[in-house]
Amino acid sequence: VMRIMLLIGTALYIWYYSAFDATPLWPAIWASLATGFANLVGLASLLFRKSSLSIPAAYRDIYTHFDILPPGDFRKLMRAAKRQRRAAGHEMTVDGSRVNTLHYVVDSEVDVEKFGERFTIPSGVFLGEVAYLTGNRASATTSLAEDSDVLEWDIGSLKQHALRDPRFRLAMDAMISLDLAGKIARAGSPIKEVV
């Protein structure tokens, strides 16, 4: 709304500068045109970021997993990800080992071994997110129960990207926070499902 108001104001300024005197005030007109153009670019960027057109075609099928993010933030997140098809049994974290990759399991349950117990957690979860946030080693061994698409982010690159781009960091933090909240909510259920 503010950008549209600024565009209207800029148009009125240009009209005023051209009709104010017998000779148009060209320096003021050019300055107003530059301001108007910059505002148009910003408005187009804002609209594109909120439009579903900004969702990359390769990731449209999984946007529903991340729909709390505006499409533009989702695009940034997916630009940093690699989408891989992994076979059942693929290990993503090993208890006590350094975690170099943050994973998001799209469509398979995850087998977890933690503190000598074995259990499963549902699909649609991050793995390695605590290591990403804290730098600690993995607290569980996790592997795919079935073949699945997995999104993978190199943790070092992800942290550098987050330092350079605050919007990206906020998008990533929002998704991880939601994931952790879901795991904590499931922790009290009769069947243990938390990593």
N, C-alpha and C positions, 0 to 999 in steps of 0.2 A: 504494500500500500504506500509506504514511504517513497519507494522508487517511482511508482506511478505518479505520485504527487510531485516529485522532483521533475519528472518529465513534463508534466503540465506546466509547472513553473518555468522550466527552461524554454518551452514553446512560447509562453507569454513574454518572457524576456526578449526572445528573438524578434517577436512581433513588435514589441515596444521599441527596441533598438533600430528596427528598420523603418518604423513610422514616426519616430520621435522628432526627427528633423528632416529638412529637405534632403539632406545627404545621410544615408544610413551610417550608423556607427559600426563600421566593419570590424575593428579590433574586438569590440564587445560581442558582436555576432559570432565571430570565429571562436572566441573563448566559450560562449554559450553552446555552440555546436559541439565543441570538444567535450564539454561537460555532459551534454545530452548523449553523445555517442558512448562515452565511458559508462554512463548510467544504463544505456540500452544493453551493452555487453554484460554488465553485472546482472541485469534483470534476466537476460536470456540464460546466463549461467545458473542463476537461482532456479528458474523454471525447469531447466534441463536436469538439474540435480534432483528435483522432486518428481520428475517424470519417469514413468516406467520405461521410456525409451532409452534411458541411461543404463539400464540393466544389460550386461553383456549377454549375448545370445547363448553362450556356452553355460551360463549359470542361471538362466531363467527358471529352469525346472526346480531349483533348490532355493529360490528367493523366499518361499514360504517359511523356510527354517530361520530366516533372518529378517522377517518382515517388520520387526520393531525399528529397523534402520531405514532411513529414507533411501530411495534407489541410488542416489549419488554416493552416499556413504558405503552402501553395499558394493557399488562398483569399485571404490577405492580398496575395500577389503579383498575383493576377489582378484583385483589386479596384482596383489601381492601373493596370492595363493597359487598352488599347483593342485590341479584336480587329477587324482590317480585312481585307477581301479586296482584294488588290492585283494589278494586271495584270502580265503578263510585261514585263520591261524597266523596271519601277519602280525608280528609284535610291533607295538607302537611305543611302549615304554617298558623299561626293565627296572624292577625295584633296586634302588641304590645307585643306578647309573645316571650319568649326566643326560639331560634332555636337550637335544638340539633342534627338535622339530615340534611345533604345536600342531596337533591333529584335530580335525572335526570329522566325525564318522557320520556319514549321510544316511545309510540305510541298513545297517547291521547292528545286532546286539554286540556288546563288548564283553568278553570274558575277562574277569579281574581276579588276580591273586594278590591278597594283601593280608599281612600278619598271619599267614598260614591258612587263611580262609579263601575259598573260591566262590564267586558269585558272578552274576551278570548285571549289566546296566543296559538300558534301552539305547536305541540309535538316537542320533541328533544331539550328540554331546561332544564337548571338547575334551581332549586328553593331553596332558602336559601343561595345562593352564596355570597350575600352581607353580610349577617350575618357571614358566614364563614370567609370572608376577614376582616371584621371590628369588629366583636363581638357584633354588635348592634342587637336589637330585630327585629322581622319581620316587614316589612313595608306594608304588604298586607296579606289578607287571600286568600289562594289558595287551590283549590280542583280539582280532576280529573273530566272531563266532561264524560268520558267513562271508562270502565275497561281498565287497562293498565299494562304493565310491568314497574316497577320503580326500578331504581338503587338507593340504599341508603347507605350513609356513615355516621358513627358517627363522628360528627365534632371534638370532643376531641381527638379521636383516629387518625383521619385524620391529625390533626395538629401535633401530636406527631410523626406520621409516616413521615410527611413532614420535620420535624426537623432532623430526623435521616438519611433521604435519599434525598439528593439534586436533584437527577434525578426524583424521584417521585414528589417532590415539583414543579419542572419545568413542568412536565407533567400535573399536576393538574392546575397550574397557566395558562398554555397555553390553556387548555380547557375552564376554566372559563373566561379568557380574550376574547376568541372567542365568547362565549355565550353572554357576556355583550356587545360586539361590535354589534352582531346581534340584540340584544334588542334595543340598541341605534339607529341603522339604521332604525328599524321599528317604532321608536317613532315619526318620522316625517310623517308617512303615514296617510291617512285620517281616517283609523280605528285604534284607539288606541290599541296597543298590548303589551305594556311594563309593566313589574312588577315593 
